[in-house]
Structures are given as structure tokens and as C-alpha cells.
Amino acid sequence: MQNNSNISDGNTYHRSFFLDEKLFEYILGHTSQPDETQKSLIETTSRLGRVSAMQVAQDQGVFLYMIVAAIRPEFAVEIGTFTGYSSLAIAKALPPNGKLLCCDVSEEWTSVASDYWKKAGVAEKIDLVIAPAKETLANLPDDKKIDFAFIDADKGGYKEYYEQIVPRLSDHGLIAIDNVLWSGRVVDPKISDEDTVSIRNFNDHVYQDDRVSSVMLSVGDGLTLVKRTN
Ligand SMILES: C[S@@+](CC[C@H](N)C(=O)[O-])C[C@H]1O[C@@H](n2cnc3c(N)ncnc32)[C@H](O)[C@@H]1O
């Protein structure tokens, strides 16, 4: 999710809060462009109004596509699907035997995602479960390994999702966590709302976790990548 959304040529796009418009346009101008299905999904989502800001940014979608294409996960999980932009990016990069489990609580928003999975020809690769993500993760078979996870749902749940996923992460697996900069609020001592505090605590938790290596990237609203080291 990004803070600044702009309308350009009928497409809504999202600018990282720390980039000025010119620089962001330059970055988008030198990044692979969304295909027709993705452009249509951006437009459809923008018609939902303010909630459309929850969609990952275009450059972040390409970034997800790249890392998933490199990892070639057999089993990927997305926590927080909304209208499907990030899941489309992930599903398009899966190898032929790859599957994506999408977790969300909204029938309404994910019905848009389901339509676009069909349009993009990736519906067969995706299982959607409508339930709180902690239940969906808890219901996975004990021996089910996760090769890639994208966490982008309720911020108060991040630590629990992370703790559920880390023990299941395969040797080559990665977790990507969105919104870790929370539009810069993480470094503003005057801000102490619940979501900001949750993200700060979550970021500290990951940094102090000696099971993993992590890197916080200034992509979109901040994206942390996590890999198990033991
Ligand atoms: C920021 S949006 C996800 C955006 C999406 N990744 C994209 O690129 O369009 C967050 C989503 O998390 C979902 N969500 C909120 N609480 C949840 C929970 N407890 N379990 C699963 N999903 C949840 C919301 O319904 C919403 O669709």
C-alpha cells in the first residue's frame, strides 16, 4: 500500500512517499510495464476509490515477479490478496508445477481478483481461502514447506503470520513483507497509533531474529526480504 496515488492517462499508480513525482516517473519509465490485464486491473481497482491505495505499486509488482521467477516456488503463500495485483504478479512467475495459496477475509475484493486470474490464465495455479490468514496457515499440513510468502494484510497480524511461516520456510525460501516503512511513520516518534507501533515492533522482531537474514528495501512502501539461515 502506498500513500500517494496519482491518476495518469487513466491509470492509477502509486508513488513511494520518499520519491518525488519526477523521479518516480523516471523509475516507472525504466521498469517493465504492466500487460493489458494488469492495466485493466489497476483501472478496475482505482474505481473502488480510496481503498485502491492498498494495491501494491507497479514497480513492486514487477519486483515480486522477478524474485518469484528466480526462486521458482512449488508452493507460495500470499497473506492479503485484495483485488489481486500482487497475486497476479506472483502467479505469472510460478514454474509449471507452482501453486499459490491466497489468504484474505473479503469475498467482495477477492471476487475481482478471481476474475482477473481467469483473464490472465493463471486461475488453475491459485487456491483462495476466505478466512483469517492465521487460521488458513494453521490448517496447512504439518510438513508443508513454503518456498515464497508475501505478507500484505492487517499490520497487527504481521508478527503472527511471520512466526507461522518461518518454521515452514524451505532452504531456498523467501518471505517478502510489505509496508515496513509505513509511509515513513516508523521513524516519527510523535506517531504511536496501533498499526505504526505494530510495524515498528515487527521490524525490530525480524532484525533480532537469529534464525534469519533480512534486508529492508526502499521499494514501494518498504519491503523486507527474509531468508532462513538455520
Ligand atoms: C493491503 S491489502 C492487500 C493488497 C494486495 N496485496 C494487492 O496487491 O492488491 C490487505 C488485504 O488484507 C486483507 N486482510 C485483512 N485482515 C486479514 C486477515 N486477518 N486475514 C487475511 N486477510 C486479511 C484485506 O481484506 C485486504 O484485502
The ligand as an ORCA input file, in Angstrom:
! r2SCAN-3c Opt
* xyz 0 1
  C      -3.162     -4.110      1.571
  S      -4.433     -5.176      1.031
  C      -3.595     -6.333      0.035
  C      -3.202     -5.737     -1.298
  C      -2.770     -6.763     -2.314
  N      -1.546     -7.424     -1.914
  C      -2.611     -6.134     -3.709
  O      -1.521     -6.034     -4.217
  O      -3.635     -5.718     -4.267
  C      -4.775     -6.058      2.519
  C      -5.756     -7.207      2.404
  O      -5.674     -7.958      3.617
  C      -6.941     -8.494      3.887
  N      -6.999     -8.867      5.307
  C      -7.208     -8.048      6.368
  N      -7.203     -8.760      7.500
  C      -6.967    -10.057      7.158
  C      -6.836    -11.274      7.886
  N      -6.968    -11.298      9.221
  N      -6.608    -12.415      7.205
  C      -6.483    -12.392      5.847
  N      -6.586    -11.264      5.104
  C      -6.835    -10.123      5.755
  C      -7.906     -7.390      3.472
  O      -9.198     -7.930      3.217
  C      -7.224     -6.807      2.236
  O      -7.752     -7.381      1.054
*
